[in-house]
Amino acid sequence: MACFNTDPANQSYQFGQAVGQALLDLRANDMDARDGGYKFSPDRGRHRVDPDNPGQGFHAPYYGAQTRGFAISQRHDLDRPPFNNGKDPKYLLALADVKARGIRPDLTGTLPVSLFDKRRTGLDTLIGIYWGFDGANRLGTPPRMYNQIVRAVAMKRTNPATGKVNGEGDNARLFAFVNAAIGDAGILAWEQKYCHDFWRPVVGIREHDENLGPSAPYKADVNFNDGDPGWLPLGAPSTNSSGMKNFTPPFPAYPSGHATFGAAALHITRMFYGIKANDKKDDKLFPEFFISEEFNGGNRDNDGTVRPRHTRYFPGGLWDMIIENALSRVYLGVHWIFDAFDFTKDKNGNLVPDLKNERIGGVGLGLRIARDIFASGGGKAPKMTPSGVAEPPIQTPEPDYPMPTVPKQPSTVKGCAEAGKAPKGKRKVQDVFPPETSEEGQVPTEGTVQNVYPSGISEK
């Protein structure tokens, strides 16, 4: 706090500190990013670790489903992605697309002739890395980049509501909207990720054939040549970490976090500047070029080579950014196109966004989050989600509750990948929350609690 160089007796300082502490107290039992005893499923189509980084583990499996929203009025969800055991026609189109455009450069020669001309271009590679921010050293995560973009808009664009560039008060409201949307995008995207528990391209392409994978053989009857057991992606960039591999992120594919964060943050900014809630067209909001810190002429790739400085223009404004940010993950080979949005083919046979159905992919999820928060706040500022509204599907046990030795999995929630399935060879696990007490009415001791969800802070 000392970095603000503000007199602690200043009333504004004290008010801000009190508000911050109240929020921290309110969310003291929020679930965090640890795995909480999460166990992956060996079933076909389910998320497992990156085989090129097998020690990565699982990031925040319980966070989304056990965390209350910040400013949403409902829990927005998604339809299941196209799959049908690997035979759905749209899934096969998406598989071929990322197989060609997301492949690691040294493996490009292994692409079949039918895909070779659809391989990733130099511009695709730039776009993929440009939007990276995958927790990289000295860069951080995507919300930091989106805040930089909104800051550029706030400093130069006239707000139609006032007829002038934002003052301090307008910017306080704008950035409250943006970061409430980012916060809720993270919660709901992670809820949906571990609900649908869908595999990443690095696993899906390598194990496409029904005879590959930990539970093979499957009753799939797919074409072996659609996959490739040796395929690897370009990967999320390990910027400023010389000698470290690029990687596939350690959480399920669907929906894309980048797509959800970006759409929520940038669309709520569009609405703040007078663009209608359902508008999905280019805008003129972004003032000039933008320089991503992934390409600022100083940061380095994982070989230690300095990347050049790139000034990138967005003639379609923030909407252009929403779409490009979402597509960038396909170019890295870490996402399917439907993780971003539903799609169709253009006249040249290329896959292009189709945003009529917002129940497929992260962009549609992010747009709905942005509209909800903006409307709930009356277009003025985000309104905190009231108690008892938009409750998470999993109620987090109290902090002093023992950690379960065998926790219930987030994919068992109603409507999710594991819901209603009986464990093989065992009876169906019933919902047991809160767990039953003993005859004496005592809470079970640690080491005996099973088939319940983990507490938010009991391990800290």
C-alpha positions as CSV (number, residue, x, y, z in Angstrom):
1,M,0.0,0.0,0.0
2,A,3.0,2.3,0.6
3,C,3.6,2.5,-3.1
4,F,0.6,4.8,-3.5
5,N,2.5,7.5,-1.7
6,T,-0.8,8.7,0.0
7,D,-1.3,10.0,3.5
8,P,-3.0,7.1,5.4
9,A,-5.2,9.8,7.1
10,N,-6.7,10.8,3.7
11,Q,-10.4,9.9,3.7
12,S,-10.4,8.6,0.2
13,Y,-7.5,6.3,1.0
14,Q,-9.3,5.0,4.1
15,F,-12.5,4.5,2.1
16,G,-10.7,2.5,-0.6
17,Q,-8.9,0.4,2.0
18,A,-12.2,-0.3,3.8
19,V,-13.9,-1.4,0.6
20,G,-11.0,-3.6,-0.4
21,Q,-10.9,-5.3,3.0
22,A,-14.7,-5.8,3.0
23,L,-14.4,-7.6,-0.4
24,L,-11.6,-9.8,0.9
25,D,-13.6,-10.7,4.0
26,L,-16.7,-11.5,1.9
27,R,-14.7,-13.9,-0.3
28,A,-12.5,-15.4,2.3
29,N,-13.7,-19.0,1.7
30,D,-13.5,-18.8,-2.1
31,M,-11.9,-21.8,-3.8
32,D,-8.4,-21.2,-5.1
33,A,-6.4,-22.7,-7.9
34,R,-5.1,-25.9,-6.3
35,D,-6.2,-29.2,-7.6
36,G,-8.0,-30.2,-4.3
37,G,-7.5,-33.9,-5.0
38,Y,-8.9,-33.7,-8.6
39,K,-8.7,-37.0,-10.5
40,F,-8.8,-37.1,-14.3
41,S,-11.0,-39.4,-16.3
42,P,-9.3,-41.9,-18.7
43,D,-12.4,-41.8,-21.0
44,R,-12.2,-40.8,-24.6
45,G,-12.8,-37.1,-25.2
46,R,-11.9,-36.1,-21.6
47,H,-9.1,-33.7,-20.5
48,R,-5.7,-35.1,-19.5
49,V,-2.3,-33.5,-19.1
50,D,-0.1,-32.3,-22.0
51,P,1.9,-35.4,-23.0
52,D,4.8,-33.0,-23.9
53,N,4.7,-31.6,-20.3
54,P,3.4,-34.6,-18.3
55,G,4.2,-33.1,-14.9
56,Q,2.0,-30.1,-15.3
57,G,-1.0,-31.3,-13.2
58,F,-4.4,-29.7,-13.2
59,H,-5.1,-26.0,-12.6
60,A,-8.2,-24.8,-10.6
61,P,-10.6,-27.7,-11.2
62,Y,-12.9,-26.6,-8.4
63,Y,-12.6,-22.8,-8.7
64,G,-15.4,-22.1,-11.1
65,A,-18.1,-24.4,-9.8
66,Q,-17.5,-23.4,-6.1
67,T,-17.1,-19.7,-6.5
68,R,-19.8,-17.0,-6.3
69,G,-20.0,-14.4,-9.0
70,F,-19.0,-10.8,-8.6
71,A,-21.7,-9.0,-10.6
72,I,-23.7,-11.5,-12.7
73,S,-27.4,-12.1,-12.1
74,Q,-27.4,-15.7,-13.4
75,R,-24.9,-18.5,-14.0
76,H,-24.4,-18.5,-17.8
77,D,-23.5,-21.9,-19.2
78,L,-22.8,-23.6,-22.6
79,D,-24.1,-26.5,-24.7
80,R,-21.7,-29.4,-25.1
81,P,-19.1,-29.2,-27.8
82,P,-19.5,-31.3,-31.0
83,F,-17.9,-34.7,-30.6
84,N,-20.0,-37.9,-30.8
85,N,-17.0,-40.0,-29.9
86,G,-14.9,-38.3,-32.6
87,K,-17.4,-38.8,-35.4
88,D,-19.3,-35.5,-35.4
89,P,-18.8,-33.8,-38.8
90,K,-18.1,-30.4,-37.2
91,Y,-15.6,-32.0,-34.8
92,L,-13.8,-33.5,-37.7
93,L,-13.6,-30.1,-39.5
94,A,-12.2,-28.5,-36.3
95,L,-9.7,-31.4,-35.9
96,A,-8.4,-31.0,-39.4
97,D,-8.2,-27.2,-38.9
98,V,-6.1,-27.2,-35.7
99,K,-4.1,-30.1,-37.0
100,A,-2.9,-28.0,-39.9
101,R,-2.8,-24.5,-38.4
102,G,-1.6,-25.4,-34.9
103,I,1.2,-27.8,-35.6
104,R,4.7,-27.4,-34.2
105,P,6.9,-25.9,-37.0
106,D,9.4,-28.8,-37.2
107,L,6.5,-31.3,-37.7
108,T,4.8,-29.4,-40.6
109,G,6.3,-31.9,-43.1
110,T,4.3,-34.7,-41.5
111,L,1.0,-33.1,-42.6
112,P,-1.0,-35.0,-45.2
113,V,-1.1,-33.5,-48.7
114,S,-4.8,-32.5,-48.2
115,L,-3.8,-30.2,-45.2
116,F,-0.4,-29.0,-46.3
117,D,-1.8,-25.9,-48.1
118,K,-3.9,-25.1,-45.0
119,R,-0.9,-24.9,-42.7
120,R,-0.3,-21.9,-40.4
121,T,1.1,-18.8,-42.1
122,G,3.7,-16.4,-40.6
123,L,0.9,-14.0,-39.8
124,D,-1.0,-16.7,-38.0
125,T,2.0,-17.5,-35.9
126,L,2.4,-13.8,-35.0
127,I,-1.3,-13.5,-34.0
128,G,-1.1,-16.7,-31.9
129,I,1.9,-15.4,-29.9
130,Y,0.7,-11.7,-29.9
131,W,-2.3,-12.6,-27.7
132,G,-0.5,-15.1,-25.6
133,F,0.2,-13.8,-22.0
134,D,0.0,-17.4,-20.8
135,G,1.4,-16.6,-17.3
136,A,4.7,-15.7,-18.9
137,N,7.6,-14.3,-16.9
138,R,7.3,-10.5,-16.7
139,L,4.0,-10.5,-18.8
140,G,1.4,-12.2,-16.7
141,T,-2.0,-13.4,-17.8
142,P,-4.6,-12.1,-20.4
143,P,-6.6,-9.8,-18.1
144,R,-3.5,-7.6,-17.9
145,M,-3.4,-7.2,-21.7
146,Y,-7.2,-6.4,-21.9
147,N,-6.8,-3.7,-19.3
148,Q,-4.0,-2.2,-21.3
149,I,-6.3,-2.1,-24.3
150,V,-9.2,-0.5,-22.4
151,R,-6.8,2.1,-20.9
152,A,-5.8,3.1,-24.5
153,V,-9.5,3.6,-25.4
154,A,-10.2,5.5,-22.1
155,M,-7.3,7.9,-22.7
156,K,-8.3,8.9,-26.2
157,R,-11.9,8.1,-27.2
158,T,-14.7,10.5,-26.6
159,N,-17.5,9.0,-24.6
160,P,-20.9,9.8,-26.3
161,A,-22.6,10.0,-23.0
162,T,-20.6,13.0,-21.9
163,G,-19.2,14.3,-25.2
164,K,-15.6,14.2,-23.9
165,V,-12.8,11.9,-23.0
166,N,-13.4,10.1,-19.7
167,G,-12.6,11.9,-16.5
168,E,-11.6,10.1,-13.3
169,G,-15.1,9.2,-12.2
170,D,-16.1,7.8,-15.6
171,N,-12.9,5.7,-15.7
172,A,-13.5,4.4,-12.3
173,R,-16.9,3.1,-13.5
174,L,-15.5,1.8,-16.8
175,F,-12.7,-0.2,-15.2
176,A,-15.1,-1.5,-12.5
177,F,-17.3,-2.8,-15.3
178,V,-14.3,-4.3,-17.2
179,N,-12.8,-6.1,-14.2
180,A,-16.1,-7.4,-12.8
181,A,-16.7,-8.9,-16.2
182,I,-13.2,-10.4,-16.3
183,G,-13.7,-11.8,-12.8
184,D,-17.0,-13.4,-13.7
185,A,-15.6,-14.6,-17.0
186,G,-12.9,-16.5,-15.1
187,I,-15.4,-18.1,-12.7
188,L,-17.9,-19.2,-15.4
189,A,-15.3,-20.3,-18.0
190,W,-13.6,-22.5,-15.4
191,E,-17.0,-23.8,-14.2
192,Q,-17.8,-24.8,-17.8
193,K,-14.3,-26.1,-18.5
194,Y,-14.4,-28.7,-15.7
195,C,-18.1,-29.4,-16.3
196,H,-17.6,-30.5,-20.0
197,D,-14.0,-31.7,-19.3
198,F,-13.1,-31.7,-23.0
199,W,-9.7,-32.8,-24.2
200,R,-7.2,-30.5,-25.8
201,P,-6.0,-30.9,-29.4
202,V,-2.6,-32.4,-28.3
203,V,-4.5,-35.3,-26.7
204,G,-7.4,-35.4,-29.2
205,I,-5.3,-35.5,-32.3
206,R,-2.7,-38.0,-30.9
207,E,-5.5,-40.3,-29.6
208,H,-8.1,-39.9,-32.3
209,D,-8.0,-43.6,-33.4
210,E,-10.2,-45.9,-31.3
211,N,-7.2,-48.1,-30.5
212,L,-5.2,-45.2,-28.9
213,G,-5.6,-43.9,-25.3
214,P,-5.7,-45.3,-21.8
215,S,-9.1,-46.9,-22.1
216,A,-8.8,-48.2,-25.7
217,P,-10.2,-49.9,-27.6
218,Y,-13.3,-47.7,-28.0
219,K,-16.4,-48.2,-30.0
220,A,-15.6,-45.3,-32.2
221,D,-14.9,-46.5,-35.8
222,V,-13.0,-43.4,-36.9
223,N,-10.4,-42.9,-39.6
224,F,-6.9,-43.4,-38.2
225,N,-5.4,-40.9,-40.6
226,D,-7.6,-38.0,-39.3
227,G,-5.4,-38.0,-36.2
228,D,-1.6,-38.4,-35.8
229,P,-0.1,-40.1,-32.7
230,G,3.1,-38.0,-33.1
231,W,1.4,-34.6,-33.5
232,L,2.4,-31.7,-31.2
233,P,1.3,-28.0,-31.2
234,L,3.3,-24.8,-31.5
235,G,2.0,-24.3,-27.9
236,A,1.4,-21.4,-25.6
237,P,4.6,-19.3,-25.5
238,S,7.0,-19.7,-22.6
239,T,8.1,-16.1,-23.0
240,N,11.2,-14.9,-21.2
241,S,11.9,-18.5,-20.0
242,S,14.8,-19.7,-22.1
243,G,15.1,-23.4,-22.3
244,M,11.5,-24.1,-21.2
245,K,9.1,-25.8,-23.7
246,N,6.0,-24.2,-25.0
247,F,3.0,-26.0,-23.6
248,T,-0.7,-26.8,-23.7
249,P,-2.4,-25.1,-20.6
250,P,-3.2,-27.4,-17.7
251,F,-7.0,-27.3,-17.8
252,P,-9.7,-28.5,-20.2
253,A,-10.2,-26.9,-23.6
254,Y,-13.9,-25.9,-23.7
255,P,-14.5,-23.0,-23.6
256,S,-11.4,-21.0,-24.3
257,G,-10.5,-18.7,-21.4
258,H,-8.9,-16.2,-23.7
259,A,-12.1,-16.0,-25.8
260,T,-14.3,-15.6,-22.7
261,F,-12.1,-13.0,-20.9
262,G,-11.6,-11.0,-24.1
263,A,-15.2,-10.9,-25.2
264,A,-16.5,-10.0,-21.7
265,A,-13.9,-7.2,-21.1
266,L,-14.0,-5.7,-24.6
267,H,-17.7,-5.9,-25.2
268,I,-18.6,-4.3,-21.9
269,T,-16.3,-1.5,-22.9
270,R,-18.1,-1.3,-26.3
271,M,-21.4,-0.9,-24.4
272,F,-20.0,1.7,-22.1
273,Y,-19.2,3.7,-25.2
274,G,-22.7,3.5,-26.6
275,I,-22.6,0.4,-28.8
276,K,-25.8,-1.7,-28.5
277,A,-25.7,-4.9,-26.4
278,N,-26.4,-7.2,-29.4
279,D,-24.2,-5.5,-31.9
280,K,-21.7,-7.9,-33.4
281,K,-20.1,-5.6,-36.0
282,D,-16.9,-3.7,-36.4
283,D,-16.5,-0.5,-34.4
284,K,-14.2,2.5,-34.5
285,L,-13.3,2.5,-30.8
286,F,-9.7,1.5,-30.9
287,P,-7.8,4.8,-31.5
288,E,-4.4,3.6,-33.1
289,F,-2.1,0.7,-33.2
290,F,-1.4,-1.5,-30.2
291,I,1.8,-3.1,-29.1
292,S,1.6,-6.4,-27.3
293,E,4.3,-7.1,-24.8
294,E,4.8,-10.4,-26.5
295,F,6.1,-8.4,-29.5
296,N,7.6,-5.3,-27.9
297,G,11.2,-5.7,-29.2
298,G,12.5,-6.7,-25.8
299,N,10.9,-9.9,-24.6
300,R,12.3,-13.2,-25.7
301,D,11.0,-16.5,-27.0
302,N,11.9,-19.8,-25.2
303,D,15.1,-20.1,-27.3
304,G,16.3,-16.8,-25.8
305,T,15.8,-14.9,-29.1
306,V,14.4,-11.3,-28.9
307,R,11.1,-11.0,-30.8
308,P,10.7,-7.9,-33.0
309,R,8.5,-5.0,-32.1
310,H,5.2,-5.2,-33.8
311,T,2.7,-2.3,-34.2
312,R,-0.7,-3.9,-34.9
313,Y,-3.7,-2.0,-36.3
314,F,-7.3,-3.0,-35.7
315,P,-9.5,-1.3,-38.3
316,G,-12.5,-3.2,-36.9
317,G,-11.9,-1.8,-33.4
318,L,-12.6,-3.8,-30.3
319,W,-14.8,-6.2,-32.2
320,D,-11.9,-7.1,-34.4
321,M,-9.8,-7.7,-31.3
322,I,-12.5,-10.0,-29.8
323,I,-12.5,-12.2,-32.8
324,E,-8.7,-12.3,-33.4
325,N,-7.9,-12.9,-29.7
326,A,-10.3,-15.9,-29.8
327,L,-8.8,-17.4,-33.0
328,S,-5.3,-16.9,-31.8
329,R,-5.5,-20.0,-29.7
330,V,-6.2,-22.2,-32.7
331,Y,-2.9,-20.9,-34.3
332,L,-1.0,-22.0,-31.2
333,G,-2.6,-25.5,-31.5
334,V,-4.0,-25.4,-27.9
335,H,-7.7,-25.0,-28.7
336,W,-10.3,-26.2,-31.1
337,I,-12.2,-23.5,-33.1
338,F,-15.4,-24.3,-31.3
339,D,-13.8,-23.5,-28.0
340,A,-14.0,-19.9,-29.2
341,F,-17.3,-19.9,-31.2
342,D,-19.6,-21.9,-33.5
343,F,-18.4,-21.8,-37.1
344,T,-19.2,-22.3,-40.7
345,K,-17.3,-22.5,-44.0
346,D,-16.6,-19.6,-46.3
347,K,-16.7,-19.9,-50.1
348,N,-13.0,-21.1,-50.1
349,G,-13.7,-23.8,-47.5
350,N,-12.1,-22.0,-44.6
351,L,-13.6,-22.2,-41.2
352,V,-15.0,-18.8,-40.1
353,P,-16.9,-17.6,-37.0
354,D,-20.7,-18.0,-36.8
355,L,-21.9,-16.2,-33.7
356,K,-25.7,-16.7,-34.1
357,N,-25.5,-19.5,-31.5
358,E,-23.9,-18.0,-28.4
359,R,-24.2,-21.3,-26.5
360,I,-21.1,-22.6,-28.2
361,G,-17.7,-21.3,-27.2
362,G,-16.1,-18.6,-25.1
363,V,-17.0,-15.6,-27.2
364,G,-20.7,-16.2,-26.8
365,L,-20.3,-16.9,-23.1
366,G,-18.3,-13.6,-22.7
367,L,-20.8,-11.6,-24.6
368,R,-23.6,-12.8,-22.4
369,I,-21.6,-12.1,-19.2
370,A,-20.9,-8.5,-20.4
371,R,-24.6,-7.8,-21.3
372,D,-25.8,-9.2,-17.9
373,I,-23.4,-7.2,-15.8
374,F,-23.9,-4.0,-17.8
375,A,-27.7,-4.3,-17.6
376,S,-27.7,-5.3,-13.9
377,G,-25.7,-2.2,-13.2
378,G,-28.0,0.0,-15.2
379,G,-25.1,1.0,-17.4
380,K,-23.7,3.1,-14.6
381,A,-21.4,0.7,-12.6
382,P,-21.4,-3.0,-11.7
383,K,-23.8,-4.1,-9.0
384,M,-22.6,-6.8,-6.7
385,T,-24.3,-10.2,-7.1
386,P,-26.7,-10.4,-4.1
387,S,-26.6,-13.3,-1.7
388,G,-28.8,-16.1,-2.8
389,V,-28.6,-15.0,-6.5
390,A,-26.7,-16.9,-9.2
391,E,-25.5,-19.4,-6.6
392,P,-22.6,-21.7,-7.7
393,P,-23.6,-25.3,-8.5
394,I,-21.3,-26.6,-5.7
395,Q,-21.6,-25.1,-2.3
396,T,-18.2,-24.8,-0.7
397,P,-17.9,-26.4,2.8
398,E,-16.9,-24.2,5.7
399,P,-13.2,-23.5,6.1
400,D,-12.8,-25.8,9.1
401,Y,-14.3,-28.8,7.4
402,P,-11.9,-31.7,6.9
403,M,-10.4,-32.1,3.4
404,P,-11.9,-35.2,1.7
405,T,-9.5,-38.1,1.0
406,V,-11.5,-38.9,-2.1
407,P,-13.2,-35.7,-3.3
408,K,-16.3,-35.6,-5.5
409,Q,-15.4,-34.4,-9.0
410,P,-16.6,-31.2,-10.6
411,S,-17.8,-33.1,-13.7
412,T,-20.5,-34.9,-11.6
413,V,-22.6,-31.7,-11.4
414,K,-26.0,-32.0,-13.2
415,G,-25.6,-31.5,-16.9
416,C,-21.8,-32.2,-16.9
417,A,-19.7,-34.9,-18.4
418,E,-19.9,-37.3,-15.5
419,A,-23.4,-36.5,-14.3
420,G,-25.5,-39.6,-13.6
421,K,-22.8,-42.1,-14.5
422,A,-22.1,-44.9,-12.0
423,P,-18.4,-45.6,-11.3
424,K,-17.4,-48.8,-13.1
425,G,-17.9,-51.8,-10.9
426,K,-19.3,-49.7,-8.0
427,R,-22.6,-48.3,-6.9
428,K,-23.7,-44.9,-8.0
429,V,-22.2,-42.1,-5.9
430,Q,-24.9,-40.0,-4.5
431,D,-24.7,-36.3,-3.8
432,V,-23.5,-36.1,-0.1
433,F,-23.3,-32.5,0.9
434,P,-23.1,-31.7,3.6
435,P,-21.9,-35.2,4.5
436,E,-23.8,-37.1,7.1
437,T,-22.6,-36.8,10.7
438,S,-21.9,-39.8,12.9
439,E,-24.4,-41.1,15.5
440,E,-22.9,-38.7,18.1
441,G,-23.4,-35.8,15.7
442,Q,-19.7,-35.2,15.2
443,V,-18.2,-34.1,11.9
444,P,-16.0,-36.9,10.5
445,T,-12.3,-36.5,11.1
446,E,-9.9,-35.8,8.3
447,G,-9.0,-38.9,6.5
448,T,-12.5,-40.4,6.5
449,V,-14.4,-37.8,4.5
450,Q,-15.2,-39.1,0.9
451,N,-17.3,-38.1,-2.1
452,V,-17.7,-34.5,-1.0
453,Y,-16.2,-31.3,-2.4
454,P,-13.1,-29.7,-1.0
455,S,-13.2,-26.6,1.3
456,G,-12.0,-23.3,0.1
457,I,-9.3,-22.5,2.6
458,S,-8.8,-25.5,4.9
459,E,-5.5,-26.4,3.4
460,K,-4.0,-22.9,3.4
